[in-house]
Amino acid sequence: MRFRFERCKEKGKIIKIWDNSDFANKELKEARDDLKSAEKSINGDNPNV
C-alpha cells in the first residue's frame, strides 16, 4: 500500500492542501442553506421553485 501511495504522490495525483477554515465554513453554510431549501421544496413551501 505504501508503494502505491508514493507512486500516486510522484505522479501528482496526491497533493498537499493548506487548511482554509474560512472556505470550509463558507461551504458548510452554503450546504446547510441548500438543505433547508430542498426541505422547503419537498414540503411545497419554497416560492423560488
N, C-alpha and C positions, 0 to 999 in steps of 0.2 A: 504494500500500500504506500509506503513512504516513497518508493521509487516512482510510482505513478504520480504522486503529488509533486515531487521535484520536477518531473518531466513536464507537467502542466505549467508549473511556475516558469520554467525555462522557455516554454512556448508562448508565454504571456497570457495564458488563459486564466491565471490566478494572479491578481494584483493586490497590492496593499491599498486600502482606502483609509482616509482620515476620518476621525469622529466629527460629525457635524450634527450635534444635538438640536440646533435650531431648525435645520432642514427636516430632521426626523420628526420633531414636534409639529412642524407645519404639515407634513404629510399625514401624521396621525390625526390631526384636527380635520383635515380635508376628508379623510376616510370616515371619520365619525359623522361629519356632515352628510356625506354620500349615503351612509347607512340610514340616517334619520330621514333623508329624502326618499329613499327606497321604501322604508317602512310606511311613510305617509302615502306614497303612491299605491302601495298594496291595499291600504285602508281606504283609498279614494279621497284622501284629504289633501292632495297636492295639486294646487291650482296651476303649477308650472307644466303639467303634463297634458 
